[in-house]
């Protein structure tokens, strides 16, 4: 499983790009310091494997590919 880290405005993904990367519907998971994780909303239904780097960031289990949005890459 992959954790893509984006920081700049130019790197900010569109909804379509995020959906393609996570492989389905996108759920935004806010993190305490203001960063955001974009994950597959149906990870459990699709039996996706645990993404350990993303789970560490979120302090909860994250399944499938995820995108970490920091700084200017955050969604409004």
N, C-alpha and C positions, 0 to 999 in steps of 0.2 A: 504494500500500500504506500501511496505517495502523499507527502505533505508539501504542497507548493507554497512558498512564502513570497508575498508581493508587498512592496512598500511604496512605490511611486504612483502618481496619478496616471502616468502612461501605461502602467501595468494593470490598472484596475480592470477586472474582467466584466464583460457584459453578462447578463443573465444567461444568454445562450452559451457563451464560453464556459461559464461556471457549470451549467447543466451537462455539457459535453465532458468536462473534466471529472465531475463526481459521478457521472453515469446515470443521471435521472433528475428527479425533483430536488431543488436546492432548499436547504434549511439554513438560516443564518443563526449561528450560536454566538451570542455576545460573551466576551471574556472580561474579567474584572478590570483590567487595565485599559479598556477601551478598544482593544483589538477585536477582530471578528473571525470566526471560522465559518466557512461555507462547506456544508457536508451533504451527503445524500439523505434526504428525508426518509427514504424507504430502505435504509441499510439493513434493518432487521428482516424485513419481508424478502429482500433479495439475498439474505444469508451472506452478506459481505464480511470479509475478515476484519479483525481489529486493526486499526491504524494506531500503532503505539505512539509515534511522535505526536499525532494530533490529540490522542487521548491524554497525553502528558500535558499539553497546552491547555486543554479544557478541564482537566481534573475530573473527567468522566469518560466512559467508554465511547469512542467514535469509531464507526465502521466505514470502511471504504476510503477512497481518495478524498482528500480535503484540501482546502485553500485557506491559508492564514493571511488575513488582510491586516496590514499594519500601516500606521502613519497615513499618507495621502491615498493609499489604495483602498481605504475603508469605504464601505457603502453607506450612503446617507439614509 
